Amino acid sequence: MDFIDTHSHLYDEAFDEDIEAVVERAKAAGVKQCIFPGIDSGCYDKMISLSKKLEGFALPGIGLHPTSIDESYRKELDFVYEKIEQEKFYAIGEIGMDCYWSTEFIDAQRIAFKEQLILAAKKDLPVIIHSRNATEEIFSVMDQTLEEIKSFNGVLRGTFHAYSGSYETYLRLAKYGDFYVGIGGVLTYKNAGIASVIEKIPLERIILETDSPWLTPAPHRGKRNESSYVAIIAENIARIKQVPVEEVALVTTNNAKKLFRLD
């Protein structure tokens, strides 16, 4: 079985001591490629360096994460605009809004999210959207942005990372373009509400992710997450949907290839 981990931070310091072994375990588990989401300028060099070292396996994105937004956000956005002209990226992200940690810079979050949505449409790249306690804020910004994107014949496509919304929220995504939901370790947690939602969402709209080193699936919860555990996510989806895990692997991998335009 082949897998694509569509959201992995293998460049994080949590992997500094054993990144080679982590990558080998991922490959042994069937992981053929990983998408590296960008966070901010502070992690950029390390992400790009590892992506080049793991060329073909690690595919970088670029973006300003909402929790990295502060009074210097304009400088960070300018960094995104500069770098996107210098390297090949596979996504704009991780972008979005986060009202869980702080709302101090909520207006700046809105501006940064809107600008990066427009950038993605202009560059014909998918977006990786982070949404935490911000569903309506996210949709409000996307509503405001949609007409502007249509004005230059742009389109949106992307994924809602670590999806934890309702089925009704999932249905709303189609309004904005070609969107998938990223499913990871939370699915394996006891009493996780997303399990009942996954029953209804078509497999053709699901992609797999780990968010390594965070959101570790059971039975490894409490330890560092890694990309090899994407197989655990596939097994849980297969159980919920009552289909062979091979089918989950095939469909979700094809979904990821389509979304990120991978060979």
N, C-alpha and C positions, 0 to 999 in steps of 0.2 A: 504494500500500500504506500502511496505517495501522499505527503502532507505539505501544506504551506502554512507556516506560522505567520499570520498577517500582522502581528503586533508583538515585537520582542525587543527588549532593551539589553541585548547581550553586551553592549558597550558600557554598561553600568559598572561601577567599581566593585559590585558584588561578584563579578566574574574575573577580576584582575588576576587571581591566583591560578585559575584552572580553565581559562577560556577554551583552550585546545581540547580538553577532555569533554567539556560541555558541548562543543560543536560535534565532536565524534559521537557522543551519545545521541544527539539530535539526528544526525545522519543515519545512525544505526536504527533509530525508531521510524525512519522513513521520511524525515523532514528534508525536503529538497531545497527549499528557499525560506528565508525569513525577511519580513519587512521591518526595517529599523525606523521608527518614528523619530522625527526631530523634536527637541524640547525648547532649546534656546541656544544662544551663542556659546554658553559655557560648556556644553557637551558636544559641540559641533566637531571639533578637530578629532576627538576620540572616536566619534561615530564614523566619520569619513575614513579615518585611518583603518579601523577594523573592517569597514565595508570593502576597502580596497584589498586588504589582506585576505578577506574571504570572498573575493570577486566571484560573482555568479551565484553564491549562496546567500550573501547579505546584501539587501537592496535598500538603500537609504531614502528617507523622506526628509522634508525640510518644513519647519513651521515653528510658530511661537505658541507654546502651551499656555493655557489661561492662568495657571498658577504661577507662571513665570512673569506675569504682567505686573508692572509697578510704574512708578513715575518715569522710568526710562524706557517705556515700551516702544516709543517711536524709534529709538536707536536700534532696538531689537528687530523691529519690522524692517528697517532699512537694511539690516544684516541679512534678513531673509531675501529681500529683493536683490541684494548684491550677489549672494551665493547661488541663487537659482539660475543665474546667467553663467555660472562657472563650472557647474557639475551636473551630471545626470541624476535626476531624482525620479522616484516612482510614485510619489504622493506628496500632497501638501498636508502636513499634520505632524504632530498631533495638535489640532486646533479646536476651538470651541469655547465653552463657558463653564465655570465652576463657581457655584454659590455655596458650596459646602465649607471650604476652608476660609473664605473671606469674600465680602462684597465691597471692600474698600475701593477697589479699582474697577467696579462693575461697568462703568461707562467706557473705560479703556478696553475692557474685555469685549464689549459690543463692537467697538471700532475695529479692533484687531481681528475679530472673527469675520466681520463683514469684508474687510480688505483682503483677507486670505481666501475667502470663498471666491471673490472676484478674480484673484490671482490664479486660483486653480482652474476656473472656467477659461481664462485667457490662455493658460498654458496647457489646457486639455489634460489635466491631471486629476486623479481622484482625491477626495478629502478624507482624512481620518479624524472623525469628530469625537471629542471628549465632552461628555455632558454629565455633570453631577449636581443634583438638586437644581437643575437649570433647564428643564424640558421646555417650558413655555418661553423662556428667554431665548433659547436656541431657535425655536420656531418663529418667534417674532423677528429676529434678525434675518432669518432665511426668507421670510415673507418680504421684508424690506429690500432684500438683495436680489430677489428673483427677477423683478422687472428690469433692473439694471443689467443683469446678465443676459436676459433676452434681447436687450437693446443692441448688443453686438453679436447676436446669434450664438451666444455661449450656452453650454449645458452643464449641469452638475451631476457628478456621480461620486459615490464614496461609501464609507461604512461608518456606522455608529459603534464606536469602540466600547467593549465591555457592556454590551446592551443589557439593560435591566428594566426596561419599560414594559408597558402593557401591550397586549395585542392591538388595542385600539390606537396606541401611539405608533406602533409599527405600520399600521394601515395609512397613517398620515404621511409617512416618509415618501410614498410614491408621488406625492404632489410636487416634490422638489427635484426629482430626477431618478437616476438609476442607483438606488441605495440598498445596501446589504446590512445585516447586523453581525457584529463580531461577538462570538460566544467563546468564553474561556472558563477559568477555574471556578467562578462563582456558581456555575451550573451544578457543580458537585457538592455544594454545601447543603447541609441539612436544612430542610424547610425553605430552600431557595425558591422564590416565587417565579423566577425565570423558567423553571422546568415546565410549568403548566403553559407558559406562553410559547415555548419551543414546540409543544405539541401541535400548535396551530400555524406557526410560521413555516412556509414551504422550505424544504431543504435547499431549493434553488436560490434562496435569499439569505443563506447562512454561510459565513466564513469562519474559520477556526483561528484562535489566537491564544497566546499564553499571558502576555503582559509581563513576561519575565523581567526582573526577578520577583515580581509581586503577584498577588492573587493566585497563589499556589493551590492546585486542586487537591481534594481528598484523594488518596489517603496521606498525602505529603504536606497537608496544610500545617503552617507553622514553620516550615522550612523554606529555603530559597526555591523559587520557581525556575524552571528552565524549559527550553523549547522542546525537548524530548517528550515532555508531558502533554503535548498537543494530542498525542494518541489517546490519552485518558479522556480528553474532551470528546473526541470522536466516538469513543466507546459509550459514553454517557448519552450522547445524542442518539446513537443507534438504539440503545435500550429504550429511551423515551419514545422514539418514533417507530420502534419495532421493525427495524430494517437491518440488514447486515452492515457491519462496520465498514466493510469494503465499499458499500454504496455511499456511505457518508464521506469516506475518504475521497472517492472519485468525484462526487458532485461538488463538495466544498473546495477541492483543489481546482476544479474547472472554474468555479465561481471566482476564486482568487485570481486565476490566470486572466480571466475576462476583465475583472475590475482593474487590475494593475497592469494589464496588457503585457503579460509575460510570455516568453516563448516556451 
